[in-house]
Amino acid sequence: MWKYIILIMVTLSFSQELGKWRWADYTMEFTHDKEAHFVGSAGAYFFFRHKDYTAVESIAYSFCLGLSKEIIDALLPWEKYGRWGGDGFSKYDLAYDVAGIGTAYIIDKLWKPKKKKDLALQLRPNSIQIKYSFN
């Protein structure tokens, strides 16, 4: 998995067809953009976990999504491509991606899901069921 990430980064970093590689001039300040990276990566982690991927796979795929977004931001200037582009590659955005994934992982390990009750146990044979009909 990690071999593919490195291969993508190296290939795209030397590619000049789409645009020149740009670095974002951002800070670590918690702005709306950083909030979106944090929450989006946490959401991606939980998406993959609830699709029965392992925790390691969920972390890796969520990180790949964040890394892909930063590569797109680096190669596609927003001035030319609008919302498809970005201001450049931001290591701080990637740090908030990792923080979101890490927080989601910790929550996933600490907060166990509710146990599903068996439907047969919920409907007792001696219970009275009343049905209403409005015609």
N, C-alpha and C positions, 0 to 999 in steps of 0.2 A: 504494500500500500504506500509506504513512505517513498519507495523508489519512484512511484508514479508522480507523487507530489514534487519531488526534486526534479524529475524529468520535465514536468510541465513548467516549473519556474525557470529552469535553465533555458528551455526552448523559447518561452515567451520573452525572457529578458534579452535574448539576442535577436529576436524578431523585430524588424523595423517596418514591417508592412502596414500594420494597423496604426501605428503612431509611435512617437518617441516615449521611452519609459520616463515617467514622471514620479517624483517623490512629493508627497503632500507636506505642507508646512503647517502641521497641526500640533496641538499640545495635548497633554493628558487630561485636560479639563473635561468634566462630565457634561457634555452638551447633548442635544437631542440626537445627533448622529451617533455618539458613543452609546447612548441609551438604546438606540435601535440595534446596534451591534451586540450589546450585552443581552438584551431580551430575545433578539432573533436567534442568536446562537443557543441560548438556553432552550428556546422553543424547538429548534432543530434537533437538539439532543433528545428531548422528550418525544418528538415525532418519531425518530428512529427507534427509540427504546420501546415505544408502544406498537411498533411494527415488528417486534420480536427480534431486533438486532441485539447483539451483546453490548455491554457497556463500552468496551474498547472500540467496537465498530461504530457505535453511535458517536463517540468522541472523535474518531478519525473522520467520519463523513461530515460531521458538523464543522470541524476545523477546515476540511477541504472546501466546504461551501464559503466560509469566511475568507479563506485564502484566494479562492476564485474571484470573489467580489473585489478584493484588493488588486488583483492582477488586472481585472477589467478597468478599475479606476485608474490604474497606472498607464494603461495603453490607450484608453478611449477618453479624450478630453471632453468635459461636459460642455464646453463652448461649441463644439462641433456636433456631438451626439446627444445632447440634452440629458435627460435623466438616465439614459443608458450609460453615460460616461461618469467620470469623477474628477476629483482634484489631484489624484495621484495616489501612489501606494502609501498607506499610513500604518506604521508599526504600532501606533497607539490604538487604531481601530482593531487591529489584530489582537492586541493585548486585551481589549474589552471582549472580543470574541472568546478568547481563552478563559477570561474571568467568568463569562456567562456559562460556558460549557462546564467549568469547574464547579460553579454554584449549582447548576442543574444536577451534576453528578452527585454532589454531597446531599442535596435534597432527595434524590432518587434512592440513595443508600439509607438515609435516616428515616424517611417517611414511607412506611410500608403501605401498600394498597389495602383497601378494605377487603375482607373475605366475602366472596359471593355466597349468598345463602341459596340453598337448594330450593327450587320452586315447590317441590313436593312437601318440604317442611313448613313452608309458609302457609299453605292451604291445609288446614286441619280437617279431618273428615267429620268432626263433630261441630264445626263452626256453621253458623247460619249465614247464608248469603242472600241479600236482598237486592233485587234488580228493579230499577226504575225505568219507566218508559214515558216519554212525553210525546204524544201524538197530536 
